[in-house]
């Protein structure tokens, strides 16, 4: 593949002077370490606009947005007390302009392989390790544009990134009346004195040894659910249940979890866990709707495999909802106290390892990534999955069509084949009484034969379910 050509590299700073200060990070921030989250957006110039993705427009609007989000232009540092901090020094975010001699149709964007992905995001190097945000705008031969972002997780979680990028887009469009300024006040996330720990937190551990099982070779497959399929799934989940309403996240994660347990062929008495993170901004008291920083807690919904596989999908959705409902202010306060007590003892807290019986769900449902519009229309595609992690489902809006969702699933090859079969059987026939899975299996097998069978962690096989071009969306 042709190498991407970097045309210009610069640092974008706020349009006006911003506060010079040190921002102390919360203990929840510190749990996320030094990793970066990557997101890639494909924008097509369908209207033939001459100024399509003008660098001047983008950088000018970004400079104005950074006046509000000024910690992002600072640098991550460790203070004398050993705690993570942001030096709000106004040095700027990295902005690369690049060119790639390929058309959008010649590249496999969905699901996206690591070798494609690395063309569209800045390279992480030693001298960039303190940067909090790195951006790259790549112009393709056909006139389409790919925008890639690397956001440092120690400051920027999913909702924070969505808030920043949405503000950037609004300024670029000249829509200045509906901008919500961010809040960097993390005082509501401070531990109590004395601490009061009333719960256990199985999704976190202080064990320093780490299991690498989730980094085994995997393949990717794309599944789509239409608006009608989601509606039908919600009706199924509500029938015979005490819960009148289930969110899209609950029903979709329950469906995927149940199908995974069946596909994996786990022993009936095995305990399986569904791992996910839940946003706490509107669950903590006082609420923090505009908070910029990390405000999510990892949760485990757990049950025996026999119950998951034999019960109606609504019962499985009930297990997921019950875990989400545990996220009260008291639970959140206890978790914050727990982290503080451990850190005071110089004991690191990290995510609990998962096993082959467990599945992780990551979602950006309800976040406006698929609606980001700089003035030339929203993206045709948003990709954010990590392609080297096994047993993970990425759930997001399907921006190609209206009101549906898509699931990018990462599993080992044998489990993926079984999952596909079980998934469509569990969904049931479509309106014509025909199983959706009939044509998709052939497409997957044909695509694998074309690209070969390299299943190394760095270059997983890419499967692509091309049956449905239906889009669905609902806030989880």
TADA-V145046 format. One record per residue. N is the residue number from 1. RES is the residue in one small letter. PSI is psi as a letter, one per 20 degrees, with the letter a starting at -180 (none if undefined). Layout:
((N,RES,PSI) (N,RES,PSI))
This chain:
((1,x,q) (2,x,p) (3,x,q) (4,x,q) (5,x,o) (6,x,o) (7,x,h) (8,x,q) (9,x,p) (10,x,r) (11,x,p) (12,x,p) (13,x,r) (14,x,q) (15,x,h) (16,x,r) (17,x,q) (18,x,r) (19,x,p) (20,x,o) (21,x,r) (22,x,p) (23,x,o) (24,x,p) (25,x,q) (26,x,r) (27,x,h) (28,x,h) (29,x,g) (30,x,h) (31,x,i) (32,x,i) (33,x,b) (34,x,j) (35,x,q) (36,x,q) (37,x,p) (38,x,p) (39,x,p) (40,x,p) (41,x,p) (42,x,p) (43,x,p) (44,x,p) (45,x,m) (46,x,h) (47,x,i) (48,x,k) (49,x,p) (50,x,h) (51,x,k) (52,x,p) (53,x,l) (54,x,p) (55,x,h) (56,x,g) (57,x,g) (58,x,g) (59,x,h) (60,x,g) (61,x,h) (62,x,g) (63,x,h) (64,x,h) (65,x,h) (66,x,i) (67,x,h) (68,x,h) (69,x,l) (70,x,h) (71,x,h) (72,x,h) (73,x,j) (74,x,a) (75,x,q) (76,x,p) (77,x,r) (78,x,p) (79,x,r) (80,x,h) (81,x,j) (82,x,j) (83,x,q) (84,x,p) (85,x,r) (86,x,p) (87,x,o) (88,x,m) (89,x,i) (90,x,k) (91,x,h) (92,x,r) (93,x,q) (94,x,p) (95,x,o) (96,x,q) (97,x,p) (98,x,r) (99,x,q) (100,x,p) (101,x,l) (102,x,q) (103,x,r) (104,x,h) (105,x,i) (106,x,i) (107,x,q) (108,x,n) (109,x,h) (110,x,o) (111,x,q) (112,x,p) (113,x,q) (114,x,h) (115,x,h) (116,x,g) (117,x,g) (118,x,i) (119,x,i) (120,x,j) (121,x,q) (122,x,q) (123,x,p) (124,x,o) (125,x,r) (126,x,h) (127,x,i) (128,x,j) (129,x,h) (130,x,i) (131,x,q) (132,x,h) (133,x,p) (134,x,p) (135,x,q) (136,x,p) (137,x,o) (138,x,p) (139,x,p) (140,x,r) (141,x,h) (142,x,i) (143,x,i) (144,x,r) (145,x,p) (146,x,p) (147,x,p) (148,x,q) (149,x,q) (150,x,o) (151,x,p) (152,x,p) (153,x,h) (154,x,i) (155,x,h) (156,x,o) (157,x,a) (158,x,g) (159,x,h) (160,x,g) (161,x,g) (162,x,h) (163,x,g) (164,x,g) (165,x,h) (166,x,g) (167,x,g) (168,x,g) (169,x,g) (170,x,g) (171,x,g) (172,x,h) (173,x,i) (174,x,j) (175,x,n) (176,x,i) (177,x,h) (178,x,j) (179,x,p) (180,x,o) (181,x,q) (182,x,q) (183,x,p) (184,x,j) (185,x,o) (186,x,j) (187,x,h) (188,x,i) (189,x,j) (190,x,q) (191,x,q) (192,x,r) (193,x,o) (194,x,r) (195,x,q) (196,x,o) (197,x,o) (198,x,i) (199,x,r) (200,x,q) (201,x,m) (202,x,i) (203,x,i) (204,x,q) (205,x,q) (206,x,j) (207,x,o) (208,x,h) (209,x,p) (210,x,p) (211,x,p) (212,x,j) (213,x,h) (214,x,i) (215,x,j) (216,x,q) (217,x,q) (218,x,r) (219,x,q) (220,x,q) (221,x,q) (222,x,p) (223,x,q) (224,x,q) (225,x,p) (226,x,r) (227,x,g) (228,x,h) (229,x,h) (230,x,g) (231,x,g) (232,x,h) (233,x,h) (234,x,h) (235,x,g) (236,x,g) (237,x,h) (238,x,h) (239,x,p) (240,x,j) (241,x,q) (242,x,i) (243,x,p) (244,x,h) (245,x,p) (246,x,q) (247,x,r) (248,x,g) (249,x,g) (250,x,g) (251,x,h) (252,x,g) (253,x,h) (254,x,g) (255,x,g) (256,x,g) (257,x,g) (258,x,g) (259,x,h) (260,x,g) (261,x,h) (262,x,g) (263,x,h) (264,x,i) (265,x,l) (266,x,q) (267,x,q) (268,x,h) (269,x,j) (270,x,q) (271,x,p) (272,x,q) (273,x,p) (274,x,o) (275,x,p) (276,x,r) (277,x,q) (278,x,p) (279,x,p) (280,x,j) (281,x,g) (282,x,j) (283,x,i) (284,x,q) (285,x,o) (286,x,q) (287,x,q) (288,x,m) (289,x,h) (290,x,j) (291,x,p) (292,x,o) (293,x,a) (294,x,p) (295,x,l) (296,x,q) (297,x,p) (298,x,p) (299,x,q) (300,x,o) (301,x,p) (302,x,q) (303,x,r) (304,x,q) (305,x,g) (306,x,h) (307,x,h) (308,x,g) (309,x,h) (310,x,i) (311,x,q) (312,x,q) (313,x,h) (314,x,h) (315,x,h) (316,x,g) (317,x,h) (318,x,h) (319,x,g) (320,x,g) (321,x,h) (322,x,h) (323,x,g) (324,x,h) (325,x,i) (326,x,i) (327,x,m) (328,x,r) (329,x,h) (330,x,g) (331,x,g) (332,x,g) (333,x,g) (334,x,g) (335,x,g) (336,x,g) (337,x,g) (338,x,g) (339,x,g) (340,x,g) (341,x,g) (342,x,g) (343,x,h) (344,x,h) (345,x,j) (346,x,k) (347,x,p) (348,x,q) (349,x,p) (350,x,r) (351,x,p) (352,x,p) (353,x,q) (354,x,r) (355,x,a) (356,x,i) (357,x,i) (358,x,q) (359,x,p) (360,x,p) (361,x,p) (362,x,p) (363,x,q) (364,x,k) (365,x,p) (366,x,i) (367,x,q) (368,x,k) (369,x,h) (370,x,i) (371,x,j) (372,x,o) (373,x,o) (374,x,j) (375,x,i) (376,x,j) (377,x,q) (378,x,r) (379,x,q) (380,x,i) (381,x,q) (382,x,p) (383,x,p) (384,x,j) (385,x,q) (386,x,o) (387,x,i) (388,x,j) (389,x,p) (390,x,q) (391,x,l) (392,x,p) (393,x,p) (394,x,o) (395,x,p) (396,x,r) (397,x,q) (398,x,n) (399,x,i) (400,x,h) (401,x,r) (402,x,p) (403,x,k) (404,x,r) (405,x,r) (406,x,q) (407,x,o) (408,x,o) (409,x,p) (410,x,o) (411,x,r) (412,x,q) (413,x,g) (414,x,g) (415,x,h) (416,x,g) (417,x,g) (418,x,h) (419,x,g) (420,x,g) (421,x,g) (422,x,h) (423,x,g) (424,x,h) (425,x,g) (426,x,h) (427,x,h) (428,x,r) (429,x,q) (430,x,a) (431,x,h) (432,x,j) (433,x,j) (434,x,p) (435,x,p) (436,x,h) (437,x,i) (438,x,g) (439,x,h) (440,x,h) (441,x,g) (442,x,h) (443,x,g) (444,x,g) (445,x,g) (446,x,g) (447,x,h) (448,x,g) (449,x,h) (450,x,h) (451,x,i) (452,x,a) (453,x,k) (454,x,o) (455,x,k) (456,x,q) (457,x,h) (458,x,h) (459,x,m) (460,x,q) (461,x,p) (462,x,o) (463,x,q) (464,x,o) (465,x,o) (466,x,j) (467,x,g) (468,x,p) (469,x,l) (470,x,p) (471,x,q) (472,x,q) (473,x,p) (474,x,q) (475,x,p) (476,x,none))
